[in-house]
């Protein structure tokens, strides 16, 4: 690559954008970027040598050879408009990532759920086994304290985002699909079949020397496999697969299982994170790393060190036998899996959910209403909507609460704000309670405030 290039990122503070910016910095590029506010990720980039601007003005793109933007950015952003007027090449975030991923042995992790955790597991195992990968993750790997690194080996590990179709930019060595569900249908004309066809195309773009690594327990994936021409490696528990898990032991913030390949036992995998969904993430990780030439025993030893990615079943605090956990779960299946993992603690679960996007809430309203049966209490806040999204008439959190009461949990209430949630909970939490904040917005702030309040009480 030509490392004398100057790359400017509009919206550099997002996880995906900051990760690419960090890798390009470490590769020797000149990196500048702008965002609406300073935050931890922009401060880390500035400390590594990036020039960060707060706010957006045309002057910020001065001298740039390439300007990178994300789906969240409006078309009329002044910096993007200025770049186009000056004929500076503008690339979507995924196109910039494709430049990094496609020229090496790219490991691209796709799926409705588990992308961040699976790619984080793979990156950590490769790092611990001295493979020295480049990795670009949509969430911070808690063990490593970062979400990106420019490694010196041929491997590049990254998430492949199906939400806007941008994963079709990639031609990876490995294409991993954890599961397929109807989400982000607003970008597929409301047609689930179009989304499934996009997955087929993604896996059809795998390099000839590579492989598709897919979960055989997912019906949508099983239906897709006959359409694939590439080498396919399957994993699962309930359906026959190349790699199978048995003797599954679920515990409080841990799990273990035995893994076999085509009937031959490989050994035991132990994890320091809970939930059956993480067993599947770990199986994909093991296969990916075996294919990369890492011995099973080294993989098993390294994966035990994995303590999660930020906002993935992240323990925010534990005081007076009250546990506060935050998770990015924002889809009904993710909510069910996260609550199920929380049940293994044996605590009384108070699930606090902040829906994200009117469109997702509209398409999945019934499924959301049935996702909370395993919680003891449920609190739903107002919908967190990205800037520019139009409100859909009749789609409201209070309606979701009514349906939850009707379909899965009678102990559900509506509290519009994070502040109302904090006030409601901080004086009535008891030893043995677990507060589980969930959502893709800023509900984690309520969990963080509660955890700090409980620590203050303990002090």
DOZAMI-916773 format. One record per residue (C-alpha): residue in three letters; residue number from 1; x, y, z. Coordinates in pm, whole numbers, plus 50000, padded with zeros to 5 digits. Layout:
! residues N
 residu num  east north    up
    ALA NUM     X     Y     Z
...
! end
This chain:
! residues 459
 residu num  east north    up
    UNK   1 50000 50000 50000
    UNK   2 50103 50363 49945
    UNK   3 50147 50491 50297
    UNK   4 50214 50852 50201
    UNK   5 49841 50897 50142
    UNK   6 49639 51133 50360
    UNK   7 49304 50981 50457
    UNK   8 49030 51189 50619
    UNK   9 48745 51020 50810
    UNK  10 48410 51198 50851
    UNK  11 48260 51066 51175
    UNK  12 48589 50920 51294
    UNK  13 48461 50855 51649
    UNK  14 48242 50557 51561
    UNK  15 48373 50209 51645
    UNK  16 48395 50093 51284
    UNK  17 48548 50417 51154
    UNK  18 48793 50457 51443
    UNK  19 48912 50099 51401
    UNK  20 49002 50151 51034
    UNK  21 49160 50487 51116
    UNK  22 49376 50329 51387
    UNK  23 49500 50054 51154
    UNK  24 49584 50305 50881
    UNK  25 49769 50522 51131
    UNK  26 49978 50222 51236
    UNK  27 50045 50143 50869
    UNK  28 50194 50488 50822
    UNK  29 49911 50682 50661
    UNK  30 49845 51045 50752
    UNK  31 49505 51034 50924
    UNK  32 49270 51319 51002
    UNK  33 48908 51303 51105
    UNK  34 48610 51496 51230
    UNK  35 48319 51423 51461
    UNK  36 48050 51610 51648
    UNK  37 48212 51560 51989
    UNK  38 48532 51441 52152
    UNK  39 48517 51099 52314
    UNK  40 48743 50819 52432
    UNK  41 48800 50671 52084
    UNK  42 48890 51007 51927
    UNK  43 49123 51086 52217
    UNK  44 49303 50753 52168
    UNK  45 49344 50828 51797
    UNK  46 49477 51175 51873
    UNK  47 49729 51024 52116
    UNK  48 49854 50798 51833
    UNK  49 49904 51093 51598
    UNK  50 49573 51155 51421
    UNK  51 49452 51512 51381
    UNK  52 49097 51528 51518
    UNK  53 48854 51810 51444
    UNK  54 48538 51870 51644
    UNK  55 48251 51971 51420
    UNK  56 48228 51958 51041
    UNK  57 48359 52226 50804
    UNK  58 48490 52204 50445
    UNK  59 48837 52319 50560
    UNK  60 48891 51990 50745
    UNK  61 48946 51795 50423
    UNK  62 49233 52016 50307
    UNK  63 49517 51804 50167
    UNK  64 49324 51475 50183
    UNK  65 49385 51215 49911
    UNK  66 49083 51006 50018
    UNK  67 48776 51091 50226
    UNK  68 48597 50809 50409
    UNK  69 48236 50826 50530
    UNK  70 47988 50585 50693
    UNK  71 47625 50492 50630
    UNK  72 47523 50705 50929
    UNK  73 47650 51020 50755
    UNK  74 47398 51231 50567
    UNK  75 47455 51286 50196
    UNK  76 47464 51664 50242
    UNK  77 47740 51667 50505
    UNK  78 47952 51974 50425
    UNK  79 48283 51783 50425
    UNK  80 48151 51511 50195
    UNK  81 48003 51771 49959
    UNK  82 48332 51964 49956
    UNK  83 48530 51646 49878
    UNK  84 48304 51566 49584
    UNK  85 48328 51923 49452
    UNK  86 48709 51903 49469
    UNK  87 48707 51556 49302
    UNK  88 48871 51396 49605
    UNK  89 48785 51023 49598
    UNK  90 48518 50945 49858
    UNK  91 48488 50591 49989
    UNK  92 48227 50426 50211
    UNK  93 48378 50277 50527
    UNK  94 48330 49927 50383
    UNK  95 48522 50019 50066
    UNK  96 48815 50138 50275
    UNK  97 48801 49819 50482
    UNK  98 48786 49615 50161
    UNK  99 49118 49767 50053
    UNK 100 49273 49629 50373
    UNK 101 49093 49294 50383
    UNK 102 49088 49181 50020
    UNK 103 49461 49202 49952
    UNK 104 49551 48970 50243
    UNK 105 49396 48658 50399
    UNK 106 49076 48824 50514
    UNK 107 48864 48661 50784
    UNK 108 48524 48829 50748
    UNK 109 48264 48755 51016
    UNK 110 47900 48809 50918
    UNK 111 47564 48724 51073
    UNK 112 47267 48877 51251
    UNK 113 47427 48816 51593
    UNK 114 47773 48740 51726
    UNK 115 47987 48930 51475
    UNK 116 48172 49140 51729
    UNK 117 48224 48860 51981
    UNK 118 48336 48604 51721
    UNK 119 48577 48841 51546
    UNK 120 48711 48950 51887
    UNK 121 48768 48586 51989
    UNK 122 48952 48511 51664
    UNK 123 49167 48824 51698
    UNK 124 49257 48742 52060
    UNK 125 49344 48378 51987
    UNK 126 49561 48477 51689
    UNK 127 49727 48749 51898
    UNK 128 49798 48514 52190
    UNK 129 49931 48247 51950
    UNK 130 50179 48494 51797
    UNK 131 50011 48509 51456
    UNK 132 50020 48893 51472
    UNK 133 49695 48961 51281
    UNK 134 49554 49290 51167
    UNK 135 49210 49324 51323
    UNK 136 48929 49574 51283
    UNK 137 48645 49510 51531
    UNK 138 48319 49692 51600
    UNK 139 48376 49679 51975
    UNK 140 48669 49698 52213
    UNK 141 48829 49365 52306
    UNK 142 48852 49398 52684
    UNK 143 49165 49179 52709
    UNK 144 49354 49393 52457
    UNK 145 49208 49735 52543
    UNK 146 49152 49824 52177
    UNK 147 48933 49743 51878
    UNK 148 49201 49754 51609
    UNK 149 49566 49684 51531
    UNK 150 49786 49671 51222
    UNK 151 49963 49336 51239
    UNK 152 50251 49214 51023
    UNK 153 50106 48876 50919
    UNK 154 49886 48801 50619
    UNK 155 49569 48768 50831
    UNK 156 49309 49044 50860
    UNK 157 49012 48984 51092
    UNK 158 48706 49205 51054
    UNK 159 48330 49218 51088
    UNK 160 48128 49204 50767
    UNK 161 47815 49416 50800
    UNK 162 47502 49291 50629
    UNK 163 47284 49575 50759
    UNK 164 47345 49803 50459
    UNK 165 47477 49543 50216
    UNK 166 47832 49669 50256
    UNK 167 47968 49317 50320
    UNK 168 47940 49259 49946
    UNK 169 48255 49471 49908
    UNK 170 48463 49185 50050
    UNK 171 48639 48890 49885
    UNK 172 48768 48715 50197
    UNK 173 48977 48405 50253
    UNK 174 48727 48297 50517
    UNK 175 48364 48400 50527
    UNK 176 48198 48316 50859
    UNK 177 47819 48337 50898
    UNK 178 47697 48287 51254
    UNK 179 47323 48306 51182
    UNK 180 47072 48477 50953
    UNK 181 46762 48660 51072
    UNK 182 46519 48918 50942
    UNK 183 46675 49247 51050
    UNK 184 46765 49572 50873
    UNK 185 46490 49493 50624
    UNK 186 46445 49865 50561
    UNK 187 46761 49835 50350
    UNK 188 46625 49536 50157
    UNK 189 46284 49676 50060
    UNK 190 46129 49482 50348
    UNK 191 46211 49154 50169
    UNK 192 46385 48885 50377
    UNK 193 46461 48686 50061
    UNK 194 46672 48975 49931
    UNK 195 46871 48972 50254
    UNK 196 46926 48594 50228
    UNK 197 47038 48634 49865
    UNK 198 47294 48890 49980
    UNK 199 47443 48632 50218
    UNK 200 47469 48383 49932
    UNK 201 47654 48641 49725
    UNK 202 47885 48726 50016
    UNK 203 47987 48361 50061
    UNK 204 48017 48315 49684
    UNK 205 48289 48582 49682
    UNK 206 48524 48377 49904
    UNK 207 48867 48319 49752
    UNK 208 48922 47980 49582
    UNK 209 49174 47876 49849
    UNK 210 48939 47969 50132
    UNK 211 48624 47841 50299
    UNK 212 48277 47933 50422
    UNK 213 48241 47857 50795
    UNK 214 47870 47842 50880
    UNK 215 47637 47730 51159
    UNK 216 47435 47422 51059
    UNK 217 47184 47478 51342
    UNK 218 47047 47784 51163
    UNK 219 46769 47688 50924
    UNK 220 46826 47981 50690
    UNK 221 47193 47883 50657
    UNK 222 47109 47516 50594
    UNK 223 46878 47620 50309
    UNK 224 47156 47836 50164
    UNK 225 47439 47577 50163
    UNK 226 47334 47395 49839
    UNK 227 47365 47726 49652
    UNK 228 47733 47768 49744
    UNK 229 48017 47665 49516
    UNK 230 48294 47735 49767
    UNK 231 48427 47488 50026
    UNK 232 48184 47483 50320
    UNK 233 48270 47390 50680
    UNK 234 47973 47348 50914
    UNK 235 47944 47350 51292
    UNK 236 47654 47279 51525
    UNK 237 47489 47088 51806
    UNK 238 47138 46998 51694
    UNK 239 47207 46916 51328
    UNK 240 47479 46699 51176
    UNK 241 47786 46910 51101
    UNK 242 48159 46880 51032
    UNK 243 48232 47008 51383
    UNK 244 48001 46915 51672
    UNK 245 47976 47024 52036
    UNK 246 47876 46781 52313
    UNK 247 47886 46770 52695
    UNK 248 47782 47136 52716
    UNK 249 47813 47278 53068
    UNK 250 47660 47623 53127
    UNK 251 47759 47811 53443
    UNK 252 47773 48152 53609
    UNK 253 47975 48364 53364
    UNK 254 48143 48058 53217
    UNK 255 48077 47750 53001
    UNK 256 48255 47446 52861
    UNK 257 48195 47188 52589
    UNK 258 48369 46907 52404
    UNK 259 48441 46966 52036
    UNK 260 48471 46696 51770
    UNK 261 48561 46701 51400
    UNK 262 48387 46443 51182
    UNK 263 48348 46207 51477
    UNK 264 48698 46252 51619
    UNK 265 48716 46426 51955
    UNK 266 48948 46727 51955
    UNK 267 48921 46820 52322
    UNK 268 48746 47052 52566
    UNK 269 48687 47423 52517
    UNK 270 48637 47629 52833
    UNK 271 48514 47988 52818
    UNK 272 48515 48273 53068
    UNK 273 48196 48415 52917
    UNK 274 47845 48269 52957
    UNK 275 47563 48160 52732
    UNK 276 47491 47899 52470
    UNK 277 47530 48164 52200
    UNK 278 47895 48204 52301
    UNK 279 47947 47831 52250
    UNK 280 47856 47883 51884
    UNK 281 48083 48190 51862
    UNK 282 48367 47982 52010
    UNK 283 48309 47695 51765
    UNK 284 48342 47932 51470
    UNK 285 48656 48075 51628
    UNK 286 48815 47732 51676
    UNK 287 48749 47635 51313
    UNK 288 48881 47965 51180
    UNK 289 49201 47934 51381
    UNK 290 49252 47566 51296
    UNK 291 49225 47661 50928
    UNK 292 49489 47928 50993
    UNK 293 49726 47657 51117
    UNK 294 49700 47706 51495
    UNK 295 49696 47378 51696
    UNK 296 49380 47298 51893
    UNK 297 49552 47297 52234
    UNK 298 49690 47646 52176
    UNK 299 49346 47769 52066
    UNK 300 49183 47617 52377
    UNK 301 49438 47778 52611
    UNK 302 49402 48120 52447
    UNK 303 49024 48132 52419
    UNK 304 48988 48073 52793
    UNK 305 49148 48416 52840
    UNK 306 48869 48587 52645
    UNK 307 48659 48802 52877
    UNK 308 48433 48954 52617
    UNK 309 48407 49265 52408
    UNK 310 48288 49596 52544
    UNK 311 47907 49604 52575
    UNK 312 47885 49225 52530
    UNK 313 47766 49087 52865
    UNK 314 47998 49340 53026
    UNK 315 47999 49348 53406
    UNK 316 47967 49717 53503
    UNK 317 47968 49655 53874
    UNK 318 47901 49411 54156
    UNK 319 47825 49544 54504
    UNK 320 47633 49402 54801
    UNK 321 47547 49093 54594
    UNK 322 47382 49316 54329
    UNK 323 47521 49266 53979
    UNK 324 47493 49520 53694
    UNK 325 47559 49389 53342
    UNK 326 47532 49570 53009
    UNK 327 47484 49414 52666
    UNK 328 47446 49543 52312
    UNK 329 47148 49308 52254
    UNK 330 46905 49495 52029
    UNK 331 46727 49212 51844
    UNK 332 46472 48970 51997
    UNK 333 46698 48667 51955
    UNK 334 46988 48850 52120
    UNK 335 46765 48959 52409
    UNK 336 46652 48601 52472
    UNK 337 47011 48472 52457
    UNK 338 47140 48743 52691
    UNK 339 46864 48691 52950
    UNK 340 46922 48315 52929
    UNK 341 47294 48369 53000
    UNK 342 47202 48593 53294
    UNK 343 46979 48323 53441
    UNK 344 47286 48104 53495
    UNK 345 47392 48347 53771
    UNK 346 47093 48237 53979
    UNK 347 46998 48599 54046
    UNK 348 46664 48780 54008
    UNK 349 46680 48951 53668
    UNK 350 46557 49305 53604
    UNK 351 46583 49351 53227
    UNK 352 46605 49713 53110
    UNK 353 46567 49746 52733
    UNK 354 46599 50052 52512
    UNK 355 46463 49978 52162
    UNK 356 46674 50118 51878
    UNK 357 46522 50250 51553
    UNK 358 46154 50292 51478
    UNK 359 46197 50074 51168
    UNK 360 46340 49777 51361
    UNK 361 46075 49813 51633
    UNK 362 45805 49822 51365
    UNK 363 45926 49514 51177
    UNK 364 45997 49306 51491
    UNK 365 45734 49433 51735
    UNK 366 45572 49093 51791
    UNK 367 45907 48915 51830
    UNK 368 46025 49178 52079
    UNK 369 45707 49128 52280
    UNK 370 45786 48756 52324
    UNK 371 46156 48792 52415
    UNK 372 46134 48870 52787
    UNK 373 45973 48560 52941
    UNK 374 46283 48459 53141
    UNK 375 46324 48797 53316
    UNK 376 46168 48860 53656
    UNK 377 46094 49225 53579
    UNK 378 46108 49425 53257
    UNK 379 46156 49799 53204
    UNK 380 46126 49949 52855
    UNK 381 46251 50301 52779
    UNK 382 46178 50532 52487
    UNK 383 46306 50429 52143
    UNK 384 46660 50542 52068
    UNK 385 46648 50676 51714
    UNK 386 46950 50779 51503
    UNK 387 46955 51133 51369
    UNK 388 46749 51161 51054
    UNK 389 46526 50857 51111
    UNK 390 46157 50937 51072
    UNK 391 45918 50836 51348
    UNK 392 45662 50576 51242
    UNK 393 45310 50650 51353
    UNK 394 45185 50408 51618
    UNK 395 45532 50269 51697
    UNK 396 45600 50353 52062
    UNK 397 45761 50187 52364
    UNK 398 45437 50199 52562
    UNK 399 45273 49985 52294
    UNK 400 45562 49738 52319
    UNK 401 45510 49717 52696
    UNK 402 45141 49638 52646
    UNK 403 45236 49354 52411
    UNK 404 45507 49222 52646
    UNK 405 45251 49205 52927
    UNK 406 45018 49021 52693
    UNK 407 45272 48784 52531
    UNK 408 45562 48710 52766
    UNK 409 45591 48895 53097
    UNK 410 45322 49053 53314
    UNK 411 45585 49242 53516
    UNK 412 45673 49492 53242
    UNK 413 45655 49870 53279
    UNK 414 45736 50174 53065
    UNK 415 45978 50438 53194
    UNK 416 46062 50692 52924
    UNK 417 46411 50805 53027
    UNK 418 46736 50665 53163
    UNK 419 46703 50901 53457
    UNK 420 46361 50755 53544
    UNK 421 46508 50405 53531
    UNK 422 46792 50500 53765
    UNK 423 46557 50664 54016
    UNK 424 46321 50368 54006
    UNK 425 46592 50112 54070
    UNK 426 46857 50265 54291
    UNK 427 46650 50264 54610
    UNK 428 46475 49932 54562
    UNK 429 46748 49694 54446
    UNK 430 46810 49405 54685
    UNK 431 47095 49158 54734
    UNK 432 47056 48882 54477
    UNK 433 46934 49118 54202
    UNK 434 47087 49146 53854
    UNK 435 47019 49459 53648
    UNK 436 47064 49384 53278
    UNK 437 47070 49689 53050
    UNK 438 47026 49605 52681
    UNK 439 47016 49801 52357
    UNK 440 47226 49952 52080
    UNK 441 47176 50309 52199
    UNK 442 47298 50479 52518
    UNK 443 47114 50271 52780
    UNK 444 47455 50159 52910
    UNK 445 47478 50498 53078
    UNK 446 47192 50401 53310
    UNK 447 47373 50079 53403
    UNK 448 47697 50269 53458
    UNK 449 47521 50522 53685
    UNK 450 47357 50243 53884
    UNK 451 47689 50061 53926
    UNK 452 47857 50379 54051
    UNK 453 47566 50445 54291
    UNK 454 47596 50092 54433
    UNK 455 47972 50129 54476
    UNK 456 47911 50455 54663
    UNK 457 47661 50281 54891
    UNK 458 47913 50009 54964
    UNK 459 48180 50264 55044
! end
